[in-house]
Amino acid sequence: MKFAVVGTGMMGCEHIRNLAHIPDVDLVAIADPNEKPRNWALKACGDRFSPKIVDDYRDLKSLDLDAVVIASPNFTHINVVRDLADTSFHLLLEKPMCTTLEDAREVIDLDDAREPMIWVALEYRYMSATTHFLNRIPEVGDLKMFFIREHRGPFLRKVDNWNRFNRNSGGTLVEKCCHFFDLMNLATGAHPVSAMASGNQDVNHLDETYDGERSDILDNAFTIINYDNGVRACLDLCMFAEGSPNEQELTATGSSGKLEVRIPNNQLSLSKRTGELEEYEVPHDPDIAFMGLHHGASYLEQKAFIHAIRTGKPPSVNTRDGFQSVAMGIAAQESIASGQPVAIQPL
Ligand SMILES: NC(=O)c1ccc[n+]([C@@H]2O[C@H](COP(=O)([O-])OP(=O)(O)OC[C@H]3O[C@@H](n4cnc5c(N)ncnc54)[C@H](O)[C@@H]3O)[C@@H](O)[C@H]2O)c1
């Protein structure tokens, strides 16, 4: 299977390392306008791949490829998808699918009009602890409340620091939290109706300016999502809490019990209202051949993407999932700006 990667910064290189751990795959080309990340990519290739290097991803169109991984900055996703839409390439498109609803709708239209798939890389679904947790949610009875806490450090430095501005990333609740909104949708199995959020940029990047413009991304927020089946979900995000022993905590509470998991220590507990308590550490999926930066999740996602291509199956994470997670982040950002609840745009 012949691959190319567009954008070979941190995530593009993670995809290359994943591919290097999967048999019967060749990395035929990489595309990045900057020399430094192109060199990172060659290092990630090791002895396994000798890709052609291009500056402009549009030059990939003349190559014989099966699949392209799009790992360029968020604001570039729409143009890359537009330009590659008329090819036969299957696309693995990094999250967030886009930075605006208008662009996300266009990606759905482009996807509907083409035969090969567009798979949106919402890979938190593939973390071993998350998958295990989602599978056990029915054991809490009727799910009523779903809670996610992410307490971590600030956004990492990026090539040209594109992630320091809302206009480039879509805003923190789109860029980072589309993963968590996607998990909420999976856990509830329902449609998100409205968002109420409060947040701010209180600590991080306050003294960072680029061409005289100060970074404007928020670093903490509480977001409540109301679902059409009555379930309430809440996200507690703090990006100045790198001392936190776990980065993520997920809690599902229902009519008969409560399920919790912490990541990365993978400790899970299921407590019943009758007093029973089950606690254990969730093992990593034995199929993971490369842990990478996301506890093996992007490796498993890459394998699932390749399996879908080989078997002709539809994408497990499609552009509608991508749209929904972006729409929730945008509604939450708007709620913070207005101080009012905001309706989540339907497809
Ligand atoms: N799935 C995850 O958990 C996860 C984690 C990190 C990043 N991401 C996503 O991956 C994407 C890349 O993020 P990153 O952290 O690697 O950023 P990065 O800045 O490290 O890398 C982005 C790369 O894209 C290149 N680039 C810029 N414009 C381009 C263009 N027009 N064509 C081709 N390449 C171009 C840059 O030179 C850079 O090398 C983003 O969409 C980000 O949200 C996903």
The ligand as an SDF file (V2000), in Angstrom:
LIG
                    3D

 44 48  0  0  0  0  0  0  0  0999 V2000
   -4.4160   13.1970   16.6670 N   0  0  0  0  0  0  0  0  0  0  0  0
   -3.7670   13.8710   17.5980 C   0  0  0  0  0  0  0  0  0  0  0  0
   -3.8220   13.5720   18.7740 O   0  0  0  0  0  0  0  0  0  0  0  0
   -2.9260   15.0250   17.1530 C   0  0  0  0  0  0  0  0  0  0  0  0
   -1.8340   15.4240   17.9200 C   0  0  0  0  0  0  0  0  0  0  0  0
   -1.0740   16.5050   17.4590 C   0  0  0  0  0  0  0  0  0  0  0  0
   -1.4230   17.1570   16.2840 C   0  0  0  0  0  0  0  0  0  0  0  0
   -2.5140   16.7580   15.5940 N   0  0  0  0  0  0  0  0  0  0  0  0
   -2.9290   17.4470   14.3540 C   0  0  0  0  0  0  0  0  0  0  0  0
   -1.9460   17.2110   13.3500 O   0  0  0  0  0  0  0  0  0  0  0  0
   -1.8150   18.3660   12.5240 C   0  0  0  0  0  0  0  0  0  0  0  0
   -0.3600   18.8020   12.5570 C   0  0  0  0  0  0  0  0  0  0  0  0
   -0.0140   19.1670   13.8620 O   0  0  0  0  0  0  0  0  0  0  0  0
    1.4840   19.0970   14.3740 P   0  0  0  0  0  0  0  0  0  0  0  0
    1.4230   19.0500   15.8410 O   0  0  0  0  0  0  0  0  0  0  0  0
    2.2370   18.0260   13.6580 O   0  0  0  0  0  0  0  0  0  0  0  0
    2.0320   20.5300   13.8980 O   0  0  0  0  0  0  0  0  0  0  0  0
    3.5040   20.9010   13.4220 P   0  0  0  0  0  0  0  0  0  0  0  0
    3.5690   22.3670   13.3610 O   0  0  0  0  0  0  0  0  0  0  0  0
    4.5020   20.1630   14.2380 O   0  0  0  0  0  0  0  0  0  0  0  0
    3.5660   20.3100   11.9390 O   0  0  0  0  0  0  0  0  0  0  0  0
    2.8060   20.8530   10.8840 C   0  0  0  0  0  0  0  0  0  0  0  0
    3.6290   20.6830    9.6210 C   0  0  0  0  0  0  0  0  0  0  0  0
    2.8420   21.0870    8.4970 O   0  0  0  0  0  0  0  0  0  0  0  0
    3.7060   21.8020    7.6120 C   0  0  0  0  0  0  0  0  0  0  0  0
    2.8780   22.6270    6.7370 N   0  0  0  0  0  0  0  0  0  0  0  0
    2.4570   23.8960    6.9010 C   0  0  0  0  0  0  0  0  0  0  0  0
    1.7100   24.2690    5.8410 N   0  0  0  0  0  0  0  0  0  0  0  0
    1.6760   23.2130    5.0020 C   0  0  0  0  0  0  0  0  0  0  0  0
    1.0790   22.9740    3.7410 C   0  0  0  0  0  0  0  0  0  0  0  0
    0.3570   23.9030    3.1190 N   0  0  0  0  0  0  0  0  0  0  0  0
    1.2940   21.7800    3.1410 N   0  0  0  0  0  0  0  0  0  0  0  0
    2.0280   20.8170    3.7500 C   0  0  0  0  0  0  0  0  0  0  0  0
    2.6070   20.9760    4.9580 N   0  0  0  0  0  0  0  0  0  0  0  0
    2.4340   22.1680    5.5620 C   0  0  0  0  0  0  0  0  0  0  0  0
    4.6440   22.5760    8.5220 C   0  0  0  0  0  0  0  0  0  0  0  0
    5.8350   22.9450    7.8260 O   0  0  0  0  0  0  0  0  0  0  0  0
    4.8920   21.5490    9.6090 C   0  0  0  0  0  0  0  0  0  0  0  0
    5.9940   20.7420    9.3140 O   0  0  0  0  0  0  0  0  0  0  0  0
   -2.7820   19.3940   13.0880 C   0  0  0  0  0  0  0  0  0  0  0  0
   -3.9950   19.3440   12.3840 O   0  0  0  0  0  0  0  0  0  0  0  0
   -2.9900   18.9500   14.5200 C   0  0  0  0  0  0  0  0  0  0  0  0
   -4.2210   19.3710   15.0660 O   0  0  0  0  0  0  0  0  0  0  0  0
   -3.2400   15.6900   15.9970 C   0  0  0  0  0  0  0  0  0  0  0  0
  1  2  1  0
  2  3  2  0
  2  4  1  0
  4  5  1  0
  4 44  2  0
  5  6  2  0
  6  7  1  0
  7  8  2  0
  8  9  1  0
  8 44  1  0
  9 10  1  0
  9 42  1  0
 10 11  1  0
 11 12  1  0
 11 40  1  0
 12 13  1  0
 13 14  1  0
 14 15  2  0
 14 16  1  0
 14 17  1  0
 17 18  1  0
 18 19  2  0
 18 20  1  0
 18 21  1  0
 21 22  1  0
 22 23  1  0
 23 24  1  0
 23 38  1  0
 24 25  1  0
 25 26  1  0
 25 36  1  0
 26 27  1  0
 26 35  1  0
 27 28  2  0
 28 29  1  0
 29 30  1  0
 29 35  2  0
 30 31  1  0
 30 32  2  0
 32 33  1  0
 33 34  2  0
 34 35  1  0
 36 37  1  0
 36 38  1  0
 38 39  1  0
 40 41  1  0
 40 42  1  0
 42 43  1  0
M  CHG  2   8   1  16  -1
M  END
$$$$
